[in-house]
Every structure is written in structure tokens, then in C-alpha cells.
Amino acid sequence: MRWTLKPAPNREKAEKLAEDLQVDIAIAEILCQRNIETFEAAKSFFRPSLEEIHDPFLMKDMDLAVERIETAIANNENILVFGDYDVDGTTAVSLVASYLKTIHPNIATYIPDRYAEGYGVSYMGIDFAHDNDFSLIIALDCGIKAIEKVAYAKEKSVDFIICDHHKPGKEIPKAVAVLNAKRDDCTYPFDELCGCGVGFKLIQALGVSRNQTIAYFMPYLDLVATAIAADIVPMNGENRVLAYYGLQVINENPRNGIKAIIHQTKKTELTITDVVFIIAPRINAAGRMKHGNYAVQLLTEMDFDAAVEFAAAIEIFNADRKDLDKKITNEALIQIIDNNEEQGFSTVVFQEDWHKGVIGIVASRLIEKHYRPTLVFTKSGDKLAASARSVKGFDVYNALEACSEFIEQFGGHKYAAGLTLLPENYENFKKKFEEVVERTIDKELLTPEISVDAEIHLSEITPKFFRIIQLMAPFGPMNMKPTFKSVCVRDNGYGKQVGADKTHLKLNVFQGDNKQTFNSIGFNLGDKMGLVQNDFDIVYALDENEWNGRKTIQLLLKDLK
């Protein structure tokens, strides 16, 4: 691991902020690093307000989208709400469909089959709409590259409204409206919304003529917060406000489907991390293992007992998914070793019977073992399909673009993408991708980095200090949980390896003459036990540990040297 200490901010600004807020200088410096440099900015950061939610009509084509939906309602048309099968797509479909049903009876939902149709807008979906007399499709979390498919729909007298957040290509589909803040010609003030976030802006806009204020839409924010957390979009600007209030809804009065998932886990209060690791994988498991429709049914279910049954079925899908991704990850690791590919600049693996639903997770797991831009391929019909994941700082989307001569179709983000290609192009693609990565990646990026916010003495960690750090939540990209470094710490002699196969490290650390010890847990750091006999340095985040009703501050170790 590379430990990189963030540059110290302007000392005068930090001191003034510390004085204005009555906080430690370390806290003020962390805020300044995040461009929170004044009392007013700090107030807005610590107390997000719904007033910071932007006017939805600032988004290009929003007026056209609203006008077309209002026409559909006036003419009693059938509207099909179409979305991707992952968390962002299924939450977006659930959100838009459940709102539209409050103002129009003729609403149905459609999630493409991951195996029969693949990602995004599908010809099968358009044919379904045409055959069942749907004259308007609202596509969520997909569609920005569906140029031919939108044209095909037009021939069948089916209109499209696209709500997407993926990078547009050179051409924009000729839909009635294309809502995407990443469009070059869109001046919306925040361009990092997730797909469900764009869907939220659409229903917010539809609410304007109905005198529905932002407070009316609060109950929908549990879905938006879940999508923001799962899609790993930046946790700043509008996203942070939506996630902050959405988390309140999740903890106080979530919809039945989310309540049913929480009910199974016996958790009392969820953080955004719990949403990422508890709620999101279960919603995702439906689309991965069975069909995304299960997730939409769960998230729109009005009867709690029925929701509990759906959640129980999804729990089984999730258990199956865990077994599968473990098995495939092991097979992929063997392949990397057998082919002697650990030395390359990228990881590209393929096996035709790998389950398409888990190859994205497997790609992420492989990065944990071999820190390289990674693609995992499987057979999908007569083509090969892959999920791509990247390492911090490297744009895998751009790398795929440079290999487009061998690709049939691709789309995604800087750090995650999907693609299909013909089997005969696999070897050429693999070779070209390796060449592109080798040529364009900064070699330093091939060693995982821990970005450290501040170096502090353990004695600075007081209940007040910890409380303020907690108030910086919800955490995510652009507002990560602060990481600290402390040097020359010692273990009190009771440190040990824990876990079934001794993979984790449990220590009690103190620093210098201050004998106050902190419980510390280092997941997957068990092999560093040998380093704790003498003084050592640590990087860590602060966490809360609850045992027998008593809460204490715990250090969540990320690495030690």
C-alpha cells in the first residue's frame, strides 16, 4: 500500500475555521481539504437543507419530458417504465412507476432479462411495448446510446423519454426528451446524479404543476439514497443532500420492501455503509440470479407481509450469489496464475460457463487480489459479455474506447463498464487492451493507495472529536470517511489474530506516555501480526463498537508498517 498524506490546507484559513466552529485544528484542516473553508459552508455541510435541491427544469429537455407525460395522461395513454436490472435501475423504475401511479392508472414496469436481452434498452422491450399498446417508454439508468433502438421504436409509434447518467456518445438518441446532466449542451448545476436521481428530478418536475413541494417527495428518498450508495457516485452537492434525507427515511419510515430487508438483518440504525453492504446486494441479487422484476415487486409492494415473503426469496438469491461469486473468483485466480498473467498491466479472464450475473462482482474481487484494470468475460448467446472494473485514478471507459474496433457494444463510467464482443475478436481485444493500459496508465496507480487526511496523536481522539467526524456522514466518493495516521504506536501485549482462519488482526494500541488504549480491528491484516512486537505506524478510520449495550470508539485499521 502507498500511504499518501493529503497536502495541508492554508494554515490561517484552518485556524480561523477551527476558532469559528470551536473544533480541533485537525477537524478544521479536514474540512478545508474538502473546500469547506467558512462558517457558512460548514453550516451547509453539517446541516444539509432540502432548499439546496436544484430546480428540475434547469435540466435540458425537462420541459419536453413533462409535456409529453402530461399529454399521455390527458390522452389516457399506456406508459411503460423501463429500467436496468441493477440497484440504480430497479430503484429508479420503482420510484418513477410508484409516483406515476398516483396520477395515472395506466402504468406498467419492464426490466430487461439480463440473459435474453442484456444491458439497456432492448428490441424485445420495444416489441413488448408495441404489442401491448404502450405509446410511451420512460427509460431509466440506460438509453443514452440507444440510437438505433429509439429509431426502431419511432417506426412502431412508440415514443421515448430517456433518463440516464452514463457518458453520452457523439450522437444523442432522437427521443422526445433526453435527460442527462452529462450532455455537453446541458447546464444543470450538478452532473453526478445516479439514474434514480435523474428519475427523482423527473417526478419532482411533474409535481410542480400539482403544487407538490420537495417535502411531498421525501418518502421517495429511501430509494434515491439506496441508489446513490450502490452506484458509488460522488457524495457531494445534491447527492449528499438526497442521501442525507434518504437515510433518515430508511431509518425512520422506509417503504415496505426496504423495511422487510432490514427486518431480516436485525439492524437498528443503518449508515450509508450498511446500505451499500446490506440493502444494495440483496436488491442486486434479484437481477443477478433470477430477474430484476423481483426487486421492483419488492420495492413497490404495499403489503408488509407480502414484502417479507419477497425479501425471504431474495435472501436465498443473495446466498446463492455469494457462493457463485466465491467459486468463480477462485477459478479466475487459478486462470491468472496458470497463464502467468500476474505481471501484466491488466487482467482479462474468460470462461464460457461463468454466471453473467456475478462477473462484475468477480472483477472487483480480482482487483482486491491483483490490483489491475480488470475484465471478466463469459459467453452470452453467440457473443462474449464482460464486466470491467478499474483501479483508482484510471479511466477504464476511455481504455475501452481505444479498443472499440474489436467491441460490438459498450457503456459505463470511469471505474465500471460493460461490453460485448464477438468470440473471434477476444484474443485481439485482450492484446489491444493490455497495450492501451500499459501505454496510458501511470505505473504508480498499480499499487493501491491509502489517502490519509491527517496525522494525529491518539490523545486527540476524544468523544467530541469522534462525534464531529460522525456528523460528516453520509460518506462516499468526494466525501470519504476521514483516514488518520498515527506513528510509533504500541500494542499492549494482548494483540492477536482472529477469525476462522486467523485472517484478521485485533489489537489494543496506545501512543507514547499516554496509556489510554484503543481497541483496533484490522480486517485481512492478520499476516501483519509480526509487525506489532515493537513500535509501528498505523492508518485507520474511526468506528463505533457496541458490546453489551456499551459504545466505545474503535480504530478500523487499514494498514500498518
C-alpha positions in Angstrom: 0.0 0.0 0.0 1.1 3.6 -0.8 0.3 5.9 2.1 -0.3 9.4 0.6 -0.8 12.3 3.1 -3.1 14.9 1.6 -1.5 18.4 1.2 -2.0 20.5 4.3 -4.5 23.4 3.6 -3.8 27.0 4.3 -3.0 27.2 8.0 -4.6 30.7 8.5 -7.9 29.6 7.0 -7.9 26.3 9.0 -7.1 28.2 12.3 -9.9 30.7 11.6 -12.4 27.9 10.8 -11.3 26.0 14.0 -12.0 29.1 16.0 -15.3 29.9 14.3 -16.6 26.4 14.7 -15.0 25.7 18.1 -13.4 22.5 16.8 -9.9 21.0 16.9 -7.5 22.2 14.2 -7.3 18.6 12.7 -11.1 18.8 12.0 -10.8 22.3 10.5 -8.0 21.1 8.2 -10.0 18.1 7.0 -13.0 20.5 6.2 -10.7 22.9 4.4 -9.3 19.9 2.3 -12.9 19.4 1.2 -13.3 23.0 0.2 -15.4 23.8 3.3 -13.5 26.9 4.4 -16.1 29.2 6.0 -18.6 29.1 8.8 -21.4 29.3 6.3 -20.0 26.5 4.1 -19.6 24.4 7.3 -23.1 25.1 8.4 -24.5 24.0 5.0 -22.2 20.9 5.1 -23.2 19.7 8.6 -26.9 20.7 8.2 -27.9 19.8 4.6 -31.1 21.5 3.6 -33.8 20.4 1.1 -33.6 24.0 -0.2 -30.3 23.1 -1.8 -32.2 20.7 -4.2 -32.0 22.3 -7.6 -34.9 23.3 -9.8 -35.5 20.2 -12.1 -36.4 22.5 -15.0 -32.7 23.6 -15.1 -32.1 20.2 -16.8 -32.2 20.3 -20.6 -35.3 18.7 -22.1 -37.1 18.5 -18.7 -39.9 20.7 -20.1 -40.3 18.4 -23.1 -40.4 15.3 -20.8 -43.0 16.8 -18.6 -45.1 18.0 -21.5 -45.1 14.5 -23.2 -46.1 12.7 -19.9 -48.9 15.3 -19.3 -50.1 14.6 -22.9 -50.0 10.9 -22.2 -52.1 11.3 -19.0 -54.6 13.6 -20.8 -55.0 11.1 -23.7 -55.2 8.1 -21.3 -52.1 6.5 -23.0 -50.3 3.5 -21.6 -46.8 4.3 -20.2 -44.1 1.7 -19.8 -41.4 2.5 -17.1 -38.3 0.7 -18.4 -35.0 0.3 -16.4 -31.8 -1.6 -16.0 -31.6 -4.7 -13.7 -29.1 -3.4 -11.2 -29.8 -1.4 -8.0 -29.8 2.0 -9.7 -32.2 0.8 -12.4 -34.6 -1.1 -10.3 -34.9 1.7 -7.7 -35.4 4.2 -10.5 -38.2 2.1 -12.0 -39.8 1.6 -8.6 -39.6 5.3 -7.9 -41.0 6.7 -11.1 -43.6 4.0 -11.5 -44.9 4.4 -7.9 -45.2 8.2 -8.4 -46.9 8.0 -11.8 -49.4 5.5 -10.4 -50.6 8.3 -8.0 -51.5 10.5 -11.0 -52.3 8.0 -13.8 -53.7 4.4 -13.8 -52.1 3.0 -17.0 -48.6 2.4 -15.7 -46.5 -0.8 -16.1 -42.9 -1.6 -15.5 -40.3 -3.5 -17.6 -36.9 -4.8 -16.5 -34.9 -6.5 -19.3 -33.8 -10.1 -18.8 -30.0 -10.0 -18.1 -29.5 -13.1 -20.2 -32.1 -12.9 -23.0 -31.8 -9.2 -23.6 -28.6 -7.9 -22.0 -28.0 -4.4 -20.7 -30.1 -1.4 -21.5 -32.9 -0.7 -23.9 -33.8 -3.8 -25.9 -35.7 -4.6 -29.1 -37.7 -7.2 -27.1 -38.7 -4.4 -24.7 -39.8 -2.2 -27.5 -41.7 -5.0 -29.2 -43.4 -5.7 -25.8 -44.4 -2.1 -25.6 -45.8 -2.0 -29.2 -47.7 -5.4 -28.8 -49.3 -4.2 -25.6 -50.3 -0.7 -26.8 -47.8 1.3 -24.8 -47.1 4.6 -26.7 -44.5 6.0 -24.3 -41.5 4.4 -22.7 -39.6 6.1 -19.9 -36.1 4.6 -19.9 -34.2 5.0 -16.6 -30.5 4.4 -15.9 -30.0 3.4 -19.6 -30.7 4.6 -23.1 -28.1 7.3 -23.8 -26.5 5.2 -26.5 -29.7 3.5 -27.8 -29.8 5.5 -31.1 -31.0 2.6 -33.4 -33.4 1.3 -30.8 -35.1 4.7 -30.2 -35.4 5.0 -34.1 -36.9 1.5 -34.2 -39.4 2.4 -31.5 -40.4 5.5 -33.5 -41.2 3.4 -36.5 -43.6 1.5 -34.3 -45.1 4.7 -33.0 -43.6 4.3 -29.5 -42.1 7.5 -28.0 -39.1 7.5 -25.7 -38.1 9.7 -22.7 -34.5 8.8 -21.6 -33.3 9.5 -18.1 -29.7 8.5 -17.9 -26.4 9.4 -16.2 -23.9 7.4 -18.3 -21.4 9.2 -20.6 -23.2 10.2 -23.9 -21.6 9.2 -27.2 -21.0 11.6 -30.0 -24.7 11.3 -31.0 -27.7 11.7 -28.8 -30.8 9.4 -29.4 -33.7 11.2 -31.2 -36.1 10.7 -28.2 -38.8 13.1 -27.2 -36.5 14.1 -24.3 -33.1 13.1 -23.2 -32.4 13.9 -19.5 -28.7 13.6 -18.8 -26.7 16.2 -17.0 -23.5 14.9 -18.6 -24.7 16.1 -22.0 -22.4 18.8 -23.4 -25.4 21.1 -24.0 -26.9 20.7 -20.5 -26.2 23.4 -18.0 -27.8 21.6 -14.9 -25.7 22.7 -11.9 -24.8 19.1 -10.8 -23.8 16.4 -13.3 -23.2 13.4 -10.9 -26.7 12.3 -10.2 -27.3 8.5 -10.4 -30.0 7.1 -12.7 -32.5 7.0 -9.8 -31.5 10.6 -9.1 -32.4 11.7 -12.6 -35.8 9.8 -12.2 -36.3 11.8 -9.0 -35.8 15.1 -10.9 -38.4 13.9 -13.4 -41.1 13.3 -10.7 -40.1 16.5 -8.9 -40.7 18.4 -12.2 -44.1 16.6 -12.6 -45.0 17.7 -9.1 -44.5 21.4 -9.8 -47.8 21.9 -11.6 -49.5 19.9 -8.9 -48.2 22.2 -6.2 -46.2 19.3 -4.6 -43.2 20.7 -2.8 -39.9 18.9 -2.1 -41.4 17.8 1.3 -44.0 15.8 -0.6 -41.3 13.7 -2.2 -39.5 12.9 1.0 -40.9 9.3 1.2 -39.2 8.5 -2.2 -35.8 9.4 -0.9 -35.1 5.9 0.6 -34.9 4.7 -3.0 -32.7 7.6 -4.1 -30.3 7.1 -1.1 -30.0 3.4 -1.8 -29.1 4.0 -5.5 -26.6 6.8 -4.6 -24.9 4.4 -2.2 -24.9 1.4 -4.5 -23.8 3.2 -7.7 -20.8 4.8 -5.8 -21.5 8.3 -7.3 -19.8 11.4 -5.6 -21.2 12.1 -2.2 -21.2 15.8 -2.5 -23.6 18.6 -3.8 -27.1 17.5 -4.5 -26.3 13.8 -4.0 -25.2 14.4 -0.4 -28.4 16.2 0.4 -30.6 13.5 -1.2 -28.6 10.7 0.6 -28.7 12.6 4.0 -32.5 12.8 3.9 -32.9 9.4 2.3 -31.0 7.8 5.1 -33.4 9.4 7.6 -36.3 7.9 5.7 -34.6 4.5 5.7 -34.1 4.6 9.4 -37.5 6.2 10.4 -40.1 5.2 7.9 -38.9 3.2 4.9 -41.1 1.6 2.3 -42.2 -2.0 3.0 -39.6 -3.6 0.7 -36.7 -1.9 2.4 -38.3 -2.4 5.8 -38.5 -6.2 5.1 -34.8 -6.4 4.2 -33.9 -4.5 7.4 -36.3 -6.7 9.4 -34.3 -9.8 8.3 -30.9 -8.3 9.3 -31.9 -7.2 12.8 -30.1 -3.9 12.3 -31.5 -0.9 14.3 -29.9 2.1 12.6 -28.3 1.9 9.2 -25.4 4.1 7.9 -24.7 4.6 4.2 -22.1 1.8 4.5 -24.9 -0.6 5.8 -27.0 0.4 2.7 -24.0 -0.5 0.5 -23.4 -3.9 2.1 -26.8 -4.9 3.4 -29.6 -3.4 1.3 -27.9 -3.0 -2.1 -26.6 -6.5 -2.6 -30.0 -8.0 -1.8 -31.7 -5.8 -4.4 -29.0 -6.6 -6.9 -29.2 -10.3 -6.2 -32.7 -10.5 -7.8 -31.4 -9.2 -11.2 -28.2 -11.2 -10.9 -29.7 -14.6 -10.0 -33.3 -14.6 -11.2 -34.9 -11.4 -12.6 -34.8 -7.7 -11.8 -38.7 -7.8 -11.6 -38.4 -9.4 -8.2 -36.6 -6.3 -6.9 -39.2 -3.9 -8.4 -42.0 -6.0 -6.9 -40.3 -5.9 -3.5 -39.7 -2.1 -3.7 -43.2 -1.3 -4.7 -45.1 -3.8 -2.5 -47.8 -2.1 -0.4 -48.4 -5.0 1.9 -45.7 -5.6 4.5 -46.3 -9.4 4.9 -46.0 -9.8 1.1 -42.8 -7.8 1.2 -41.4 -10.1 3.8 -42.1 -13.0 1.5 -40.3 -11.3 -1.4 -37.4 -10.4 0.9 -37.1 -14.0 2.0 -36.9 -15.2 -1.6 -34.3 -12.5 -2.4 -32.3 -13.6 0.6 -31.9 -17.0 -1.0 -30.8 -15.5 -4.3 -28.2 -13.5 -2.3 -26.9 -16.6 -0.6 -26.6 -18.3 -4.0 -24.9 -15.3 -5.4 -22.3 -15.3 -2.6 -21.5 -19.0 -3.3 -21.2 -18.4 -7.0 -19.0 -15.3 -6.9 -16.6 -17.1 -4.5 -16.4 -20.1 -6.8 -15.9 -18.1 -10.0 -13.3 -15.8 -8.3 -11.3 -18.9 -7.3 -11.5 -20.2 -10.8 -10.4 -16.9 -12.3 -7.4 -16.6 -9.8 -6.3 -20.1 -10.9 -6.5 -19.0 -14.5 -4.4 -15.9 -13.8 -1.7 -18.0 -12.1 -1.8 -20.8 -14.7 -1.4 -18.3 -17.6 1.3 -16.5 -15.7 -0.6 -13.2 -16.1 0.2 -11.6 -12.7 3.0 -9.5 -14.3 0.8 -7.7 -16.9 -0.7 -4.3 -16.7 -4.3 -5.5 -16.9 -6.3 -8.6 -16.0 -8.6 -10.2 -18.7 -10.1 -13.6 -18.0 -12.8 -15.7 -19.7 -14.7 -18.9 -19.1 -17.9 -19.6 -21.1 -19.9 -21.1 -18.2 -19.3 -18.3 -15.7 -22.6 -16.8 -14.5 -23.2 -13.5 -16.2 -24.9 -12.1 -13.1 -21.8 -12.1 -10.9 -18.9 -11.3 -13.3 -19.0 -7.6 -12.1 -18.5 -8.7 -8.5 -15.8 -11.1 -9.6 -14.0 -8.3 -11.4 -14.0 -6.3 -8.2 -12.7 -9.3 -6.2 -9.9 -9.8 -8.6 -8.8 -6.2 -8.2 -8.5 -6.9 -4.4 -6.0 -9.7 -5.2 -4.3 -8.3 -8.4 -4.6 -4.6 -8.4 -5.1 -4.0 -12.2 -7.8 -2.7 -14.5 -9.9 -5.9 -14.9 -12.3 -7.5 -17.3 -14.2 -10.8 -16.7 -15.8 -12.4 -19.8 -18.4 -15.1 -20.1 -20.5 -16.4 -23.0 -23.8 -14.7 -23.7 -25.7 -16.1 -26.6 -23.4 -16.1 -29.6 -21.3 -13.3 -28.2 -19.0 -12.7 -25.2 -20.1 -10.3 -22.5 -17.8 -8.7 -19.9 -17.8 -6.5 -16.8 -14.9 -4.1 -16.5 -13.7 -2.6 -13.2 -10.8 -0.2 -12.7 -8.2 0.9 -10.2 -8.3 4.3 -8.6 -7.2 7.0 -11.0 -7.5 5.0 -14.2 -10.4 5.6 -16.7 -11.4 2.1 -18.0 -14.1 3.6 -20.2 -11.5 5.6 -22.2 -9.4 2.5 -22.4 -12.3 0.5 -23.9 -13.0 3.3 -26.3 -9.4 2.9 -27.6 -10.2 -0.8 -28.3 -13.6 -0.1 -29.9 -12.6 -1.7 -33.2 -12.9 -5.1 -31.5 -16.1 -4.3 -29.5 -19.7 -4.7 -30.5 -21.2 -2.6 -27.8 -20.0 -0.9 -24.6 -21.0 1.7 -22.0 -20.4 2.8 -18.4 -18.3 5.0 -16.3 -14.7 5.8 -15.5 -14.4 2.9 -13.0 -17.1 0.4 -14.2 -18.3 -0.6 -17.6 -19.9 -3.4 -19.6 -19.2 -4.6 -23.1 -20.0 -7.3 -25.7 -17.8 -8.6 -28.5 -17.7 -11.5 -31.0 -15.7 -14.6 -29.8 -13.3 -14.3 -32.8 -12.3 -10.8 -31.5 -11.5 -11.9 -28.0 -7.7 -12.5 -28.3 -7.2 -9.4 -30.4 -9.2 -7.3 -27.9 -7.3 -8.8 -24.9 -3.9 -7.9 -26.6 -5.0 -4.4 -27.5 -6.5 -3.7 -24.0 -3.2 -4.7 -22.4 -1.3 -2.5 -24.8 -3.6 0.5 -24.1 -3.4 0.1 -20.4 0.5 -0.3 -20.5 0.7 2.9 -22.6 -1.7 5.1 -20.7 -1.6 4.1 -17.1 0.6 5.9 -14.6 2.6 2.9 -13.2 2.2 4.3 -9.6 -1.5 3.6 -9.9 -0.8 -0.2 -10.0 0.0 0.0 -6.2 -3.1 0.6 -4.1 -3.2 3.9 -2.4 -4.4 4.9 1.0 -5.2 8.6 1.0 -4.5 10.0 4.5 -6.4 13.1 5.6 -4.3 14.0 8.7 -1.6 12.7 11.0 -2.8 12.9 14.6 -1.8 11.8 18.1 -4.1 9.2 19.6 -4.8 11.5 22.5 -6.6 13.8 20.1 -9.4 11.2 19.7 -12.0 12.4 22.2 -15.7 11.7 22.2 -16.3 15.2 20.8 -13.7 14.7 18.1 -15.4 11.4 17.1 -18.9 12.9 17.3 -17.9 15.7 14.8 -16.4 13.1 12.4 -19.7 11.1 12.5 -21.6 14.3 11.6 -19.6 14.5 8.4 -21.6 11.5 7.1 -23.0 10.3 4.8 -19.6 9.2 3.3 -18.7 8.3 -0.2 -16.5 9.5 -3.1 -15.6 13.2 -2.7 -16.5 12.9 1.0 -14.8 9.8 2.2 -14.7 8.9 5.9 -11.5 10.6 7.2 -8.5 8.4 7.4 -5.8 9.2 10.0 -2.2 8.2 10.5 -0.5 7.8 13.9 3.1 6.9 14.3 5.1 4.9 16.8 2.2 3.3 18.5 2.4 0.1 20.5 0.2 -2.9 21.2 -0.5 -3.6 24.9 0.5 -7.2 24.5 -2.9 -8.6 24.1 -3.0 -8.3 20.3 -4.0 -11.4 18.4 -5.1 -12.9 15.1 -8.8 -13.5 15.0 -11.4 -15.0 12.6 -11.9 -18.6 11.5 -8.6 -18.7 9.6 -6.8 -16.0 11.6 -7.1 -13.5 8.8 -7.9 -10.5 10.9 -5.9 -8.6 13.5 -7.3 -7.4 16.9 -5.1 -5.0 18.8 -5.2 -2.6 21.8 -2.9 0.3 20.8 -1.5 3.3 22.7 1.0 6.0 21.9 3.8 7.5 23.8 3.3 8.1 27.6 -0.4 8.3 27.2 -1.6 4.9 28.4 -5.1 5.2 27.1 -5.6 2.2 24.7 -7.9 1.9 21.7 -9.5 -1.3 20.6 -8.4 -1.8 16.9 -9.5 -4.2 14.3 -7.7 -4.8 11.0 -9.7 -6.9 8.6 -7.4 -9.1 6.4 -4.4 -7.8 8.2 -3.7 -11.0 10.2 -0.5 -11.6 8.3 1.0 -8.4 9.8 0.9 -9.8 13.4 4.7 -10.0 13.3 5.0 -6.2 13.0 3.3 -5.4 16.3 6.1 -6.6 18.6 7.8 -3.2 18.6 6.7 0.4 17.6 4.7 0.6 14.4 2.7 3.2 12.4 -1.0 2.8 11.6 -3.5 4.3 9.2 -7.1 3.9 10.2 -10.7 5.3 10.3 -12.7 5.8 13.4 -15.6 3.5 14.1 -18.1 2.8 16.9 -18.1 -0.6 18.7 -21.1 -1.7 20.7 -20.7 -4.5 23.2 -23.3 -5.4 25.9 -25.0 -2.1 25.3 -21.8 -0.1 25.8 -20.5 2.0 22.9 -16.7 2.7 22.6 -14.5 4.3 19.9 -12.7 1.7 17.8 -9.9 2.1 15.3 -10.7 0.5 11.9 -7.1 -0.3 10.8 -6.4 0.0 7.0 -2.7 -0.8 7.1 0.3 -0.9 9.4 4.0 -0.5 8.9 
